[in-house]
């Protein structure tokens, strides 16, 4: 059971292990880990789900709980959202993922245990399943093609659940990998110095009277390149390897 309050993700009668694994990955993308499986068609555990889940297998699939019925999977749930694209005769609030997860965050903050229910891949949730939920989630997609696969539906709702805690930009500067962080002026200066020294040792700046102009051209070249920190390390390493081989 998840240590923190978060929506339980309930997959009702999922048919393919690959889809369960993909749903697990989508969950972990947004910090969700409470997966509950209702009567999975191919039994459990499922090797295909584990293979598809990749790094999410240990944190999501290994903790997943299996139930024979939706009612049992919802035993500790106070408020549930059923995901469906089809119109229903059942009278319930119909929400988008954004409004539903805003509502879920407020309920969770008040100590209410919530769940999002997803149906089997082929036909989705049945009316008996939807009847157990308090509200319906419908994604406002192209009305001529409203079909989403299981992992996509989980991903959309997971994103909306986590959006208030996500960073304001895809990769904040302090957490970006060196391959994306621009090299500083000092780093580029040191790289230029390194190459200039080694090229001088190799006799590249010849004839002597042209050496200052050649060095100036190369220095200008380095400063024009949009190098990252990772790029500078590569260029330093390339040069060290060339010198070592000589």
Secondary structure by P-SEA (a helix, b strand, c coil): ccccccbbbbbcccccaaaaaaaaaaaaaccccbbbbcccccccccaaaaaaaccccccccccbbbbcccccccccccbbbbbcccccccccccccaaaaaaaaaaaaaabbbbbbbbccccccccaaaaaaccbbbbbbcccccccccaaaaaaaaaaaacccccccccccccccccccccccaaaaaaaaaaaaaaaaaacccccccaaaaaaaaaaaaaaaccccaaaaaaaaaaaaaaaaac
